Structures are given as structure tokens and as C-alpha cells.
Amino acid sequence: MSGAIGPGSEGMNLEHIKTCVRCGLRYDWRRSSSTSLKMTYCSHLCEAGDLGFTLEALLHAEPPAKTEVEASEPETAAI
């Protein structure tokens, strides 16, 4: 089903309506607060709840400093 419905000259275009993978709500993907996966999740909360993180946070994450990595690695005894 396509075309505009509702009041106004533009109305609501059903081609923009998606169903959230996590909560099952129908939403206009152009207005989704999910920054990276607008066509999959209705909001950033559903994105984070389903994945455990948001892709935006993953893209901006920085690797741990070298001293943190060295401190977390177990020391091996020299034989």
C-alpha cells in the first residue's frame, strides 16, 4: 500500500512507516531518534536495549590506553 493518507497536501506516506524490531510499534522512520538504525528501531532506547549499545556510541568509542591494557593482562612468569 502506498500513497499519501490523512489531512494536508502531503499527508502521511505509508512508505515511511516501519515496525520496530524490538518493541513492534509502528513509526515513521524519518522521525526515529535512533541515530544509526532509523529503519530498524523506533528510538535510541530500543536500539540500545536490543543491541546492548548504540552504533553511534560504538563509532565514537576510543580504544583503552596502553597502560590500561597492560594492567589488565595477566603477567606470565618467565621460565
Secondary structure as UniProt FT lines:
FT   STRAND          4..5
FT   STRAND          12..13
FT   HELIX           14..16
FT   STRAND          17..19
FT   TURN            21..23
FT   STRAND          26..28
FT   HELIX           29..31
FT   TURN            38..40
FT   HELIX           44..51
FT   HELIX           55..60
FT   HELIX           66..72
//
